[in-house]
Amino acid sequence: MKLLTLLVGIALLAACVPRAVAQPFATGLNQPRGMVFDDAGNLFVAEAGAAAIGASSGRVMRISPHGDLSVAVDGLPFTHLPDHGDVGAADLAMLGGTLYVLTGEGHAALSRSVLRVLPDRSVQPVASLLSFAAAGLSTDLIGSGLVASNPYAIAAAPDGRALYVADGASGRVLRVTLDGKISGFAELPHMPPLTGLAFGSDGRLYFADFSALPHAPGSGAIWAANRSGKLTPVATGLTMPIDVSFDGAGSMYVLEFSDGRRPAQPYAAGLGRLLRIELDGARTVVLDQLNYPTAMVFSHAGDLYIAVNGAFSAPGQGAILKIACRALGAPDPCPR
């Protein structure tokens, strides 16, 4: 029965994307979210977890370059929010050869935190984003805590001195030093939910404005913040952008959770898509009909990996899709 379920899941994934462009790289995951590569080419994937597994079902999986899976970190917090989906391990960053885990909103002690993974696979708290939000007297938007704090994405600064976190509940990007000090870096008015973020080759930090409820088509955007946190909109008219990244040629890729074709059902399955936005602003739909995409990451070779079934999905339905660098269709995207 388990084998049949896996085969059906792979068939459904293959039907959602052009076969010549993307292929399943890993399957059987539990709501995969953010990803990061190490220098050896291993892909680490944050799994939010699943209600059917339990309150400590969040974990980090290691996937070798050949697709072999192993558990890198286990027992991370998971919380089921009936009206808003599941939260747990949200994203990962690699800095100085050390893996860092970001956890989202939840009830457990390690929720809403930046954690450092130690050599014995245990985790060490680095910073409590909940405590920082509480000190600022934020108000709760989601209903599972006392303050508005739901970290979604983390990125390592190019200079290796800090981590940057997009808070999905407060409209803020935070700077976290390696000794745990937190400060506000950039903030959008009206507290829109923020999702993925990435540094561009120009040194600016780009992040996604997922858009406030009801996520009207075209109401999302990508913003860029310079070193001082000054904000500039760089791509507007997007629908539920959930991640942003850049290829080797500097072209921007935006992952949309929904393409906006069904405004009355913004969380319907199969509506995700991947866009490429050129330096001149031209847009190309690279992939569509993605099922609940939650994150993407480029490998050192320029291949693109996308987490799908990363939300609203049963245990084992999550997967990672791989798009070979040459199949992306962009001019000169691959490292030489």
VMD Tcl script that draws the C-alpha trace (Angstrom):
set ca {
  {0.00 0.00 0.00}
  {2.83 2.39 0.88}
  {4.57 1.58 -2.43}
  {1.36 2.20 -4.38}
  {0.89 5.54 -2.63}
  {4.47 6.56 -3.46}
  {4.10 5.58 -7.12}
  {0.83 7.49 -7.42}
  {2.46 10.53 -5.78}
  {5.34 10.46 -8.26}
  {2.88 10.18 -11.15}
  {0.93 13.18 -9.91}
  {4.10 15.22 -9.54}
  {5.21 14.35 -13.05}
  {1.81 15.38 -14.41}
  {2.12 18.82 -12.81}
  {5.26 19.89 -14.67}
  {6.65 19.52 -18.19}
  {8.59 16.24 -18.22}
  {11.44 17.67 -20.30}
  {11.99 20.49 -17.80}
  {11.64 19.13 -14.26}
  {11.88 15.78 -12.56}
  {11.35 14.46 -9.02}
  {14.62 14.53 -7.06}
  {13.28 13.38 -3.68}
  {9.88 12.18 -2.51}
  {8.19 11.03 0.69}
  {8.78 14.27 2.63}
  {6.56 15.91 5.24}
  {5.69 19.42 4.08}
  {9.15 20.51 2.89}
  {9.95 24.19 3.25}
  {13.30 26.01 2.95}
  {16.48 24.41 1.59}
  {20.22 25.02 1.51}
  {23.30 23.31 0.03}
  {26.57 22.61 1.79}
  {29.94 22.76 0.06}
  {29.87 19.02 -0.61}
  {26.67 19.31 -2.64}
  {24.33 17.83 -0.05}
  {20.88 19.40 -0.03}
  {19.35 20.07 3.40}
  {15.56 20.40 3.56}
  {13.49 21.80 6.44}
  {10.35 19.76 7.03}
  {7.52 21.48 8.89}
  {6.18 18.09 9.98}
  {2.65 16.74 10.11}
  {-0.18 16.55 12.62}
  {-0.53 12.80 12.10}
  {3.07 12.29 13.24}
  {3.11 14.51 16.33}
  {4.17 17.71 18.02}
  {7.89 17.09 17.47}
  {7.65 15.96 13.84}
  {9.65 18.84 12.42}
  {13.07 17.83 11.17}
  {15.86 18.53 8.69}
  {16.59 15.97 5.97}
  {19.92 15.59 4.19}
  {19.77 14.56 0.53}
  {23.04 13.48 -1.09}
  {23.90 14.52 -4.66}
  {22.68 11.05 -5.71}
  {19.32 11.48 -3.98}
  {19.97 9.38 -0.85}
  {17.97 10.65 2.18}
  {19.03 10.72 5.81}
  {17.88 12.62 8.90}
  {20.19 15.51 9.83}
  {18.12 16.93 12.71}
  {15.07 15.38 14.36}
  {12.48 16.31 16.98}
  {11.92 19.93 15.95}
  {8.64 21.60 17.00}
  {5.45 21.34 14.94}
  {2.13 23.10 15.44}
  {-1.12 22.58 13.56}
  {-3.14 25.76 13.08}
  {-6.62 24.70 11.89}
  {-7.37 27.91 10.01}
  {-3.89 28.69 8.69}
  {-2.03 25.46 7.99}
  {0.96 23.88 9.70}
  {4.11 25.48 11.06}
  {7.40 24.00 12.17}
  {10.91 24.03 10.74}
  {10.63 26.83 8.17}
  {14.00 27.44 6.53}
  {17.74 26.81 6.65}
  {20.95 28.75 6.20}
  {24.58 27.67 5.94}
  {27.19 30.01 7.38}
  {30.82 29.18 7.94}
  {30.11 25.49 7.44}
  {27.48 25.53 10.19}
  {23.81 24.79 9.55}
  {21.18 27.12 11.05}
  {17.48 26.28 11.37}
  {14.62 28.78 11.48}
  {11.41 27.66 13.20}
  {8.00 29.22 12.62}
  {5.14 30.13 14.91}
  {4.12 27.50 17.44}
  {3.68 26.57 21.08}
  {6.93 24.72 21.80}
  {9.95 26.29 23.49}
  {12.04 26.23 20.29}
  {9.34 27.74 18.08}
  {10.00 31.16 16.50}
  {13.74 30.80 16.94}
  {17.05 30.65 15.13}
  {18.83 27.42 16.05}
  {22.42 26.31 15.45}
  {22.99 22.65 14.55}
  {25.87 21.16 16.53}
  {28.15 18.31 15.36}
  {26.18 15.78 17.42}
  {22.98 16.80 15.50}
  {21.49 18.54 18.52}
  {20.39 22.16 18.24}
  {21.51 25.20 20.21}
  {19.21 28.23 20.51}
  {20.80 31.33 19.01}
  {17.99 33.89 19.16}
  {14.33 34.00 20.16}
  {12.36 35.99 17.61}
  {9.31 35.63 19.82}
  {11.07 37.46 22.67}
  {12.17 40.21 20.31}
  {8.62 40.67 18.98}
  {7.18 40.64 22.51}
  {9.60 43.36 23.58}
  {8.27 45.51 20.74}
  {4.65 45.02 21.89}
  {3.56 43.51 18.59}
  {-0.03 42.34 18.33}
  {-1.08 38.83 17.41}
  {-2.48 38.26 13.91}
  {-2.68 34.50 13.66}
  {-4.13 33.57 17.01}
  {-1.70 30.93 18.25}
  {0.45 33.18 20.43}
  {0.59 36.51 22.19}
  {2.60 38.43 19.61}
  {2.84 38.75 15.84}
  {5.84 36.61 15.02}
  {5.84 33.88 12.39}
  {9.35 33.60 10.89}
  {9.32 32.15 7.38}
  {12.70 32.53 5.70}
  {16.36 33.00 6.61}
  {19.41 33.99 4.57}
  {23.09 34.29 5.43}
  {24.70 37.65 4.80}
  {27.40 37.60 2.09}
  {29.96 38.93 4.59}
  {29.25 36.01 6.93}
  {28.55 38.26 9.91}
  {24.79 37.82 10.36}
  {21.58 36.08 9.36}
  {18.52 37.86 7.98}
  {14.99 36.67 8.75}
  {11.70 37.46 7.01}
  {8.89 37.55 9.59}
  {5.67 36.37 8.03}
  {3.49 38.05 10.65}
  {5.01 41.48 11.26}
  {6.07 42.77 7.83}
  {9.66 43.04 9.08}
  {13.06 41.76 8.02}
  {15.28 41.19 11.05}
  {19.06 41.00 11.38}
  {20.39 38.33 13.74}
  {24.06 38.24 14.68}
  {25.75 34.95 15.48}
  {25.82 35.82 19.18}
  {22.03 36.18 19.17}
  {21.50 39.93 18.96}
  {18.38 40.89 16.97}
  {17.65 44.22 15.32}
  {15.13 45.50 12.82}
  {16.57 45.89 9.32}
  {13.62 46.77 7.07}
  {9.86 47.05 7.49}
  {6.86 47.41 5.20}
  {3.82 49.36 6.40}
  {0.59 47.61 7.42}
  {2.43 44.41 8.42}
  {2.03 42.35 5.22}
  {3.13 38.70 5.45}
  {6.70 38.32 4.22}
  {8.03 35.06 2.81}
  {11.22 34.14 0.91}
  {14.36 36.25 0.74}
  {17.76 36.15 -0.97}
  {20.77 38.36 -1.55}
  {21.35 39.54 -5.10}
  {24.72 40.01 -6.78}
  {24.28 43.76 -6.24}
  {24.50 43.22 -2.48}
  {20.86 44.11 -1.85}
  {18.53 41.85 0.08}
  {15.43 40.87 -1.90}
  {12.31 39.57 -0.18}
  {8.77 38.57 -1.09}
  {5.61 40.38 0.03}
  {3.10 37.50 -0.03}
  {0.24 40.06 0.16}
  {-2.43 40.45 2.82}
  {-5.67 38.50 2.87}
  {-7.57 37.84 0.66}
  {-4.39 37.73 -1.53}
  {-5.98 39.47 -4.49}
  {-4.34 38.56 -7.82}
  {-1.48 40.93 -8.56}
  {-1.22 42.30 -5.02}
  {2.13 40.65 -4.19}
  {5.57 42.10 -4.82}
  {9.32 41.66 -4.51}
  {11.19 44.37 -2.60}
  {14.90 45.10 -2.35}
  {16.64 46.64 0.66}
  {20.05 48.28 0.42}
  {22.68 48.03 3.15}
  {20.91 50.66 5.24}
  {17.50 48.99 4.88}
  {16.07 51.49 2.39}
  {13.34 49.75 0.40}
  {12.63 49.75 -3.33}
  {9.90 47.73 -5.11}
  {11.55 45.75 -7.91}
  {8.68 43.54 -9.13}
  {4.99 44.22 -8.61}
  {1.77 42.66 -9.89}
  {2.65 39.23 -8.51}
  {0.27 36.78 -6.88}
  {1.27 35.21 -3.57}
  {5.05 35.21 -4.19}
  {6.57 32.81 -1.70}
  {10.24 32.79 -2.65}
  {12.84 34.67 -4.69}
  {16.25 33.62 -5.99}
  {18.83 34.42 -8.67}
  {20.63 32.36 -11.31}
  {24.28 32.69 -12.25}
  {23.53 35.38 -14.82}
  {21.66 37.54 -12.31}
  {18.14 36.84 -13.58}
  {15.52 36.84 -10.82}
  {13.27 33.84 -10.25}
  {10.02 34.22 -8.34}
  {8.01 31.29 -7.01}
  {4.29 32.04 -6.74}
  {2.13 29.95 -4.43}
  {-0.81 30.68 -6.75}
  {-1.13 32.17 -10.22}
  {-4.33 34.05 -9.36}
  {-6.64 32.18 -11.75}
  {-9.03 31.26 -8.91}
  {-9.32 34.35 -6.67}
  {-12.09 32.82 -4.58}
  {-9.82 29.85 -3.73}
  {-6.32 31.27 -3.22}
  {-5.15 28.08 -1.49}
  {-6.41 25.67 -4.14}
  {-4.02 22.95 -5.26}
  {-2.07 23.02 -8.52}
  {-1.91 26.79 -9.00}
  {1.73 27.46 -8.19}
  {4.16 28.64 -10.82}
  {7.75 29.73 -11.38}
  {8.55 33.02 -13.12}
  {11.82 34.38 -14.45}
  {12.16 38.15 -14.40}
  {15.00 39.51 -16.54}
  {17.07 42.55 -15.74}
  {14.92 44.56 -18.17}
  {11.73 43.45 -16.41}
  {10.60 40.92 -19.03}
  {8.76 37.95 -17.48}
  {8.66 34.32 -18.52}
  {6.57 31.52 -17.01}
  {9.10 28.72 -16.55}
  {6.79 26.21 -14.84}
  {3.16 26.19 -13.81}
  {0.60 23.88 -12.20}
  {2.90 23.36 -9.22}
  {1.22 21.90 -6.16}
  {1.78 24.05 -3.04}
  {5.35 25.20 -3.79}
  {7.05 26.63 -0.72}
  {10.72 27.31 -1.52}
  {13.48 27.03 -4.11}
  {17.27 27.02 -4.17}
  {20.00 26.97 -6.82}
  {22.81 24.43 -6.56}
  {26.45 25.34 -7.11}
  {26.06 23.89 -10.62}
  {23.14 26.19 -11.38}
  {20.38 23.58 -11.20}
  {17.15 24.75 -9.54}
  {15.40 22.74 -6.83}
  {11.77 23.44 -5.82}
  {9.91 22.13 -2.77}
  {6.32 21.13 -3.60}
  {3.44 19.84 -1.50}
  {5.10 21.93 1.20}
  {1.77 22.99 2.75}
  {-1.75 21.60 3.21}
  {-0.37 18.12 2.48}
  {-0.52 14.74 4.19}
  {2.60 12.96 5.51}
  {4.87 11.67 2.78}
  {3.38 13.77 -0.03}
  {6.14 16.38 -0.06}
  {8.77 16.30 -2.78}
  {11.70 18.17 -4.29}
  {11.73 18.82 -8.03}
  {14.95 19.43 -9.96}
  {15.26 21.60 -13.06}
  {18.61 21.18 -14.79}
  {20.44 24.43 -15.36}
  {20.40 24.10 -19.15}
  {16.66 23.38 -19.10}
  {15.78 26.69 -17.45}
  {15.77 28.44 -20.80}
  {17.61 31.51 -19.56}
  {20.53 33.06 -21.44}
  {23.79 31.76 -19.95}
  {22.44 30.81 -16.48}
  {25.01 28.11 -15.71}
  {28.33 28.67 -13.91}
  {31.41 28.04 -16.01}
}
mol new
graphics top color blue
foreach p $ca { graphics top sphere $p radius 0.5 }
foreach p [lrange $ca 0 end-1] q [lrange $ca 1 end] { graphics top cylinder $p $q radius 0.2 }
display resetview
